[in-house]
Amino acid sequence: MSQMSRKENYGEIEIGKYELFFKKSYKVINTINDFLIGIWFLIGSILFFYESLKNIGVWLFVLGSVQLLIRPTIKLVHDFHLRRYLKEGYRNK
């Protein structure tokens, strides 16, 4: 049984004669990362209202910025994984 037939691990969208599919685990990882970025920046912004907590706010902004750099990394890993998956699928035909 090839991996191409395991559709429960993938989401699919049909657009005319084309079919777009993505690995669901990458979508979940990307969504969690985006959610955490929002949390860090929101909490960091609130902490800036209090002089004694500004230092923690700065660190939350740094953490959020690092996670913004992780976003394209997740996308690249997904694209490379998908490319390898596609190549293996075409070899099996």
C-alpha positions, 0 to 999 in steps of 0.5 A: 500500500503506497503512502499516496492512498493514506488520505486520512493524513492529508487534506484535499481541495479540488480546483477544476482539474487540479487537486491541492493537498497538504499534510494535516500535521504541518497545518496543525503545527503552523496554526499552533505556532501562529496562535503562540505568536499572537499570545506572546505579542499580546501579553508582551504588549500588555506588560508594557503598560507596567514599568516593572514588567517591561523587561518580561514584555521585551523577552516575549517580543523576542520570543514572538520574533523567533517564532516568526522566523520559525514560520517559513522554516515550517513551510520549507520543511513541508514543501520539501516533504511534499516534494519527496512524497510526490516524487515517490508517488510518481515513481510508484506509477 
